[in-house]
Amino acid sequence: MGTYRAGLKATDRLGVRMAARPGGAGGYLHWQKYRRLKKPMPIAIVVGAAPVVMFTGPQKLPVDCDEMAVAGGLAGAPIRIAKAVTVDLDVPADAEFVVEGLIDPELLEPEGPFGESHGHVALEGFNMSMQVTAITHKNKPVWASILSEVTPSESSVMKRVAYEPRYLSHLRDTLSVKSVRRVVLHEPLTNLRKVVFVQFAPGAARSEVWRALQGAATLQADIGKYVIAVSEDIDPDNPDAVFWSLAYRANPIEDVQIIPYRSEGHGPKSGGPREESTMLIDATRKESLPPISLPKREYMERARAIWEELGLPALTPRQPWHGYSLGDWDAVWDTYAERAVAGQWEATGKESLARRRAGLTPETPVKDVKE
């Protein structure tokens, strides 16, 4: 099972595309076997299957794993199946439509151009030629469809729901990197495959960060061109927060690794086949830093309550939306802040007057000078 595209060529013929790249389509592996046997490959295109079947089809399960059995496991009961009419395949019995046919094991025909989820049009290429042998449907069928286009789209949402937990399980359970908190595959425009964020708990060992980055980059051939590690206070779904982390928590000469010989993966084919590389970036917090320069949470929550009392447009705050400690802080500064809020700032001024020193350079940190 898989989610593939098929373009109309005649009332009884389709041009079918199953990705031939590493990490691509399981259907292509079957076609290679039929080509060696010099026999037509049976195929059944199902339209309007149960959502759990639609969801399981595009997932990257192990080769020869029965996707229908996995769908039944997710549903909590076996998926009802029936024999196709003209080919020796099982199909979901409750599907709206089933288009049966045979794919030529030798002859390919031009297919496309076709808008692709990587953000470019896939230009015309030679792909599989399917001769339709039967079309069956319910008495009152419903034509169900999804949008698969420049991401985010319905097809990428279906993949993301399964891909991210798979990567998290691989890093935490298989590789035993227990400090990993989340794995987020960037979806808008990049289509899940090219950019991966790995979020870590505070204090994660540097060796564990790099082990997780390498594990995320190698799990699947076409996923992980850029893999970026961030700390728990950075929301991987907020690109601005990620850029902030890259700007202030990553030193390129120390925190970037470039690994050669990566498969080109999912993308436009202009310019011919070529190899790519992988970039791993450790943008986690590696030392104590000053707090976030925003008001504390209690002040921001009070401001939001006032905002809502006034009936102003709904707010959708994105992290970071309030100040919080990152380790480099002295409790006495909390006293200064409380005085400022209470209008007692002059008391702080009297204390600082008594602490004046000579022989220092401007901007010398107070914490570096013994009182």
N, C-alpha and C positions, 0 to 999 in steps of 0.2 A: 504494500500500500504506500501511496505517496500522493502529494498534491502537485500535479503537472499541468501544463497548458496544452491545449489542443485547438488548432485553428481549422476552420471549415475550408475544405478544398473542393468538395462536391457534396451532393446530397447523401452520398455513401462513402466519403473518404475524408480523413482528417490528417493534418500534419501535427505530430506529437513531439514535444520537446521534453526530454529527461536529461538533466545535467550530467555531463560526462566528466566533470572535473573531480579531483580528489575530494572526498567528503561530500560528493554530490548525491545523485539519485540511486536508490536501490533498484528501481526499474531498469536503469541502464545496465546494471550488473546482470540482471536476468536476460536482457537483450543480447549481451555478449555471449552468454551460454547458448542461446538459440542460434546465434550466428555460427558458432562452432558446430552445432548440430545440423545447420542448414535447414532449419524448420521455422515456419512462421510462429511468432510469439503471440499467444492468446492474451487479450486485454479486455477489461471491463471498466468503463468509465461510469462512476456512480455520481448522480446528482441528487442532492436532498437526503443524504444519510442522517442518522441521528447525530446531534452535535458531538457526542463523545467519540463517534467514529471519525467525523471530520477532524476533530482535534488530534486524534492519535495518528492519522495518516502522515502528516508532515514531520513528526518527531523523529529524531535521530536515534532510533533504537538499534541494538546490535543487528548485524546482518543475519538474515534468516529468522529473526525473532518474529513471532506471529502477532502482528499489530492488532488483529481482531480480538485475540485473547487478551491483550493489554487493555483494549477498549472495554471488554467485558469486565475486567478487573476493576477499572475505574467506575463502571456503571453499577457494579455489585451484582451483576447477573449476566449470563451469556448473551451475546448479541445474536438475535435471530438471523439465520442465514438461509439462502436457497441456492440451488444450482442454476447457473446461467443457462440460457436456452441453447446457444450455439457454440459455446466454448466451455472447456472443462475448468471452470473457476467457481468458487463460492462468492456470492455477493450478499450484501445486507438485504434481508427479506423485506424490510420496511422502507427501502429507498423509494424516492419519488420517480426517478428515471434510472435506467441502466442502458448504456450504449455498449454493445459487445462488438468485438472485431478481432482482426489478426494484423500484426505488424510484420512487414517484410523484413527478413533477417539480413538482407543484402542491400536492397535499393533504398536510398535516402532521397528526399526531395526538398527543394528550397522551402523554408518556413520562416515567417516573420516578414517585415520588422514588427516588433512588439514591445510596448512599454514595459520596463522591468522595475523591480522593487529596489534596485541599487541606484535609481535616480537617472538612468540613461535609457534610451531606446536600444533594445537588443536588435542589431541589424540582421538582415536576412542570412540564414545559415542553413546548411543541409541537416535535416533532422528526420525522424522516423515517419514512415508512411503507413497509416492505419486504414485498412479496408473494413468498413462497417458490415457486420453480418446480421445484426438484429438490434432493435430498440424496443425495450419493454418499459411499462410505466403503470402506475396506479390508475384506477378508474377515473379519479379526479385529482390528477397530479398537480403539485405546486412546484414551479421552477425556482429553486433556491440558488442563490449565488453569493459570492463574497467579492470584495474589492481587493485586488492585489496590484498595488501601484507604488509610486514613490512613498516610502514609509514616513510616518506610521500609517498602516492600513490594516484591514481585517486579517490578512494573512500573517503579517508580522506580529500582531497581537497574539494570535494563536500560538505562534512559535515561542514568543517571549515567556508566556505563562509556564512553559515546560523547560525551556533552555536554562533560565536563571536558576531554578532549584537544582537542575542537573549539575550545573557548574559548582554551586555551593556544596552539594553533596560530594562531588569529586574532590574539592579542596579540603573540606572539613573531615569527611569520613574516609575517603580512599587515601589521601595524602596526609591526613591527620594534622592539618594546620588549624589548630583549634581557635586561633585568634581571628579567623575570618568571620565577619559578621554578615556581609551581603555580597552578592555578585550582581552587577547591573550591566546588561548589554545595551549600549546606546542605540536607540531606535530611530529618531527623526533623521531622515535622509540616508544615514549610514547603514540602516537595515540590519541591526543586531550583530553583524559579523565583524566589523572592522575595529570597533572601539569597545573595550571591556574595562569596567571599573570594579576594583576589588576593595571593599571596605574592611578595615581592621579595628580591633578593640584597642584601647589605650595600652601602651607599653609593649606592643607586639615586637618580638625580637627581629632585628634586621634580617637575620638569616631566614626566618620564617616568612617575612615579607617577600624576599626574592624567590623562595621556593614556591610560594603561592603564585607569584607572577609567572614563573616559568611553567607551572602546572596549568594555569589558565590559558597560556599561549599555545600549549601543545595538545590539549584534549581533543580538538577537532581541527582538521586541516584548513578549513576556510574561516575560522573564527579566531580573532585575537591578533590582528596586525598591530594595534596599539593596546597595551594593557597598563592601566594606571592604578596604583595603590593610593588610597586616601585613608585618613583617620576617621574615627567614628563620628566626629562632629561635622564632617563634610557630607552633605547629601549628594550622592552620585546622580540623582535625577535633576539636580540643579547645576547646569553647566557653568554658571557664574561662580558658584562656590568651588567647583573643581578648578577653574582657571585661577581663582584666588589661592588655592592650595598649591597649584603648580608655580605660581609667582613667588610665594614666600616660604614654601616648605621643600622645594626640590632644587638642588644644585646640579645642573646638567652634567658637569664633569664627574660627579660622584654618584648621582642618583639615576642615571640613564644607561641602559645597556642596549646595544644594537646586535641582533642575531640574524645572520644571513640565511639564504636558502629556504624561503617560505613559499608555499604554493600561491599563485596569483589569486586563486579563490574566486568568489562571486564578484563580477564586475564587467564593464564593457570590454569587448574583445578587439577593439580597434588597436592597430599596431602589432598584432600578433601575440603569441604566447611569450611570457616572460616570468622571471622569478621575482618575488618580492622579499622583504625582510620584516623583522619584528622589532618593535621598540617597546622596551619595558621601562616604566618610570615609577620610582618610589617617591610619591608626594605626600607621604605620611609625616606626622609631627615627630621629630626625633629628639627634641629637647623642650624644656619649659619655655613658654612664651608669655608675653603680657596678655591680659584679658582682651576679649573682643570689645572694641570701642563703641558699644551701644549701651543704652540704659539697661539696668538689670531687669530680669524677667517680670518682677512684680510691678515695676513702673510701666512696662510695655503692656502688660495685661490690663492694668488700670486704664491706660490710654485707649485700649481696644474697647473696654466696657463703655467708656464715655462715647466713643465713636458710634457704637451700636445703639446707645441710648438716644443719640441725636438722629438716628435713622439714616445715616450716610451709607453709600454703597458698600456691599459686603467686601471684607478684606480677605486676601488669600496669602498670608505671610509665608515666605520661604526662608529656610534656614540659611544663615543665622539671622534671626529676627530679634534677638535680645543678647545682652552681654553675658559672658560666662568666663570662668577662670580657666587658664591654660597653664597654671603652675607658677609663673613668675609674678609673685604678688606678695606684698607685706600687709599684715592685718591692720597696721596703723593707717594705711591709706583708706581703708573702709571708714575709719573715724573721720578722716578729712572729707570723704564724700557725704557722710551723714550730716556733718556740720554745714556743708554747702547747701544741702537740701533744706536744712532748718534755718538758714540765714545766719549761721554762726561762723562764717568763714574768717572773721577777724581773729578768732582764737587760734586758727591755724597759722595765720600771718604772724602773730606774736611768737609762736613757737619757731617758725622758720627764721625770724629775725635773730633769735638767740643762737641759731645754728650756723650763722654765717662763717665762712672760712676764707682764708687768703691762700695764694699760691696754687690755685687750681685752674684748669682750663675749662672754659664754658662747655656745657653738656657732659661734664664728668658725672657718671651715674652715682647717685647718693649711696647706693648699696655697696659701691666699691671703695668708699672712704670710711675708715674707722672713726666713729664719733668720739 
